[in-house]
Structures are given as structure tokens and as C-alpha cells.
Amino acid sequence: MATDIEAIIRNIESCYDFTGKSVIHVGAGGGQFVGYAAKTRKVLGVDPDPDAVERLKQAIREKGLESRFSALQGDILTVTARADVVFFEFCLHEIADPGAALRHARTLAP
């Protein structure tokens, strides 16, 4: 089944306006959804998988988003940065304690 990434991004953007916002993007590895970042002020992409983080870095370069998007290999529970919003990219099912991750996210952004 083909996936229309641009349609998914439009759908996400219809729920939240990322324009000028700072974002912590959890599960960002792979870089499929980095397109929304063109409107943001800054994004911290977090993913525990080192290979996925490398693909994320490549996607950031390819989209010319290096000035606003940085990548961090790690667990959301170790992040202390603050932002306007925490965006979980289809990853809660892969997090050992999703409840803890959501509670921690609430301390990082309103």
C-alpha cells in the first residue's frame, strides 16, 4: 500500500499550526515527516535508533532544514529541552512506558 506522506503532513497541520513554533519531534528518525518543519522556528527530532537518526539527518540536509531542525539519538524521557509542542510521530506503541512519555512531554511543552 502506497503512503501519501504529503497528505499525512497536511492532515497533521490541519490539527496544529506549527508556524513559528518550537517543536520536540519524538520518533522523528527516518525523516519521512520533516516537511512540516519549514514553517517552524526550530525542531529537536528525537529517536532512540541510531540508523533512523542518520536517515533523519540526511532528510534534514536534503530538505535544507539544517538551520531549524536538529537530531538527537535518545529517549524522550532524557530530553530536558522546552518547546511549544511535543509531536509524537506514530511511536507511542514502541515506547516501553507510553504513559510516562506523555507525562514527561507535558513538562516540556504546554
RADAHU-V923486 format. One record per pair of residues at least 12 apart in sequence whose C-alpha atoms are under 6 Angstrom apart, sorted by sequence separation. I is the first residue (numbers start at 1). J is the second residue. D is the distance in Angstrom with one decimal. If there is no record, write none. Layout:
i j d
I J D
I J D
This chain:
i j d
28 45 5.2
28 46 5.8
29 47 5.3
21 40 5.0
22 41 5.4
24 43 5.8
25 44 6.0
27 46 5.9
28 47 5.9
19 39 4.7
20 40 4.5
21 41 5.1
22 42 4.8
23 43 4.6
24 44 4.8
25 45 4.6
26 46 4.9
27 47 4.9
19 40 4.9
20 41 4.5
22 43 5.7
25 46 6.0
18 40 5.5
30 52 4.7
29 52 4.3
29 53 4.7
85 109 5.2
30 55 4.8
31 56 4.1
44 69 6.0
48 73 5.1
84 109 5.2
30 56 4.7
42 68 4.4
43 69 4.6
44 70 5.1
45 71 4.6
46 72 4.9
47 73 5.2
48 74 4.4
82 108 4.7
83 109 5.1
29 56 5.0
42 69 5.8
44 71 5.8
45 72 6.0
46 73 5.8
47 74 5.6
48 75 5.5
82 109 6.0
31 59 5.3
23 83 5.4
22 83 5.0
25 86 6.0
26 87 6.0
22 84 5.2
23 85 5.1
24 86 4.7
25 87 4.8
26 88 4.7
27 89 5.3
21 84 5.9
23 86 5.7
27 91 5.6
